[in-house]
């Protein structure tokens, strides 16, 4: 076994143990790593593993919420004509599939598996129907822009969250009595 392969194997075992411990405590740890997929022919194929810290996830979700909220305000002010609103709406509707696909891929529950199809999808469908009734249906180009917008926004929000955490914010000091 080569040195790289041995290092990757150790890292995979460490990540697996760390993630299992963290999941037992309803927490996840931030780790980005390449590891070989043993089930697909040994060390010649690699998979990218991503998990995130709860605080970072909360910050990223809050940042995305601000963006979605801003898009909705803009959509309300323009009666659904705003390109930002239309892209966000179409992207959110398509994004439901990513939550389901992620759970299928990991063969376990992942964040958003329940709320995406039960909350996000009906809301997006209702807004889509409202636009259609108003004579301005969503187009495929809206969905393409929405996918690009959501992907870029999610990446940027996670980077910002990571920077905030690394900077030591938010710091909460609880006085000991």
N, C-alpha and C positions, 0 to 999 in steps of 0.2 A: 504494500500500500504506500503510495507516495506521501510525502510530507504534507502537501496541500490537502490531499484526500483525508489524511488522518486528522488534520486541523479542522476541516469541515465537519467530519464525523463527530469530533469532540464538541464543536460549537453546536451542532444539531442536538446532541444529547443534553448539553447544558441548557439550550433554549427550551427543549421539550420539558425538562424537569422544572425549569423556572416558570414556564407558562402554566404547567399543571398546578404548581403551588399557587401561582397568582390567581388562576381561575377559581381555585377552591375558596379564595378570599374575595371573590367577585372583583378582582382587579386584573388588569393586564399590564404587561411591561412593554416599554418601547424597545424594539429591536428590529433591525433591518439586516437580513443575512441571506446569503446564497447557500443552499445546502443541496446535496445530491438526493435525487429521488431514488431510493433503493428499489422501489417496486417497478421502476421503468428501466431496468437493465444496469443497475449499479451507479457508479459515479460519473457516467458520461452525460447525464442530463441534470440540469439544475433548476431549482424552483426558488422564487423570491418570496421570503416569509416576512410578513409585516404584522406587527401587533403594536398597540399603542397604550400609553399610560392613561388612566381615567381622566386626570386633570387636563391633559393635552387634548383628549377627545372632546371633553366638555367645552374647552376654549374654541376648538375648531368648529364644533356644532353651533356654538353661539355666533361665531363670525359668519358662518353660512346662513344662520337665521337672520342676521342683520342684512345680508345681501338679498335674501329672499323677500324680507319685509320691504326693503327699499324698492325692489322690482314690483312688488304688489302695489305699493303706494303710487309708483309711476304708472302702472297699468290702470289704476283707478282714475288717476288724473287725466289720462289720455283715452279713456273708454276702451282700453285693450289694444291700442294702436302702438304702444311703446315696443320697440324691438327688444329691449331688455326684458320686459314683462313676458313677451311672447316666447323668447328664447328660454327664459327661466321656467315658464309653465311647461313647455314642450320637453325641456330637459328633465324636469322633476318627474314627469309622467314616464319617461323612458328610464329614469334612474331606479324606479321600482324593480326593474328587471335585474339590476346589478345587485340589489340586496338579496334577492332570491337566488341568483346565480352564485353569489359568494357562499351562501349557506350550503348549496348543493356541492360546490367545489370543496369546501372544508368538511362536508358531511356532518355539520353540527350547526347549532344556533349561532347566528352572528347578529350584531346590532342592526336593527331596522327590519328584521325578517317579519315581525308581526305588524309594526306600525306602518311600514311602507305600503303593503297592499290594502290594509284596513283603514288607514287615515290619509296617506299622501295620494294614493291612486284615485279614490273617490273624489277628493277635493280637486285634483287636477282634471279629472274627467268632467266634473261639473263646470269648471272654468272654461274648459274647451267647448262644452256645449253652449255656454253663454256667448262665447265668441262666435260660434257658428250661427246661433240665433240672431246675433247682431250683424251678420253679413260679413264677418271678417274671420273666416276659419283659419286654424293653424295650418301652415304649410310644411312640407318636408324640410325646406330650408330653415324653418324655425327650429325643428328638431335637431338638425345638424349643428346649428349655432348653439342650441341649448346644451347639447352633449359636450361641445368644446368649452362652453362657458362653465358648466358644472365641473368638468374635469380640472380645468385650470384653477377654478375657485377653490375646489377641495384641496388641491395640492398647495396652493398659496396659504389657505387657512391652516393647514397642518404645519407648514413651515413657520408661520407666525406663532402658532401655539408652541411649537418646539422652542423657538427663540425666547418666548415669554417665560417658559419653564426654565430654560437654561440660565436666563437672567435672574432667576430667583423670585419671579412674580407668579401668582399672587402670594405674598407672604402674610401669613396670619399668625399673630403671636397671641397665644392664650396664656394669660397670667396664671401662674400656679399659686394655689392658696393652701 
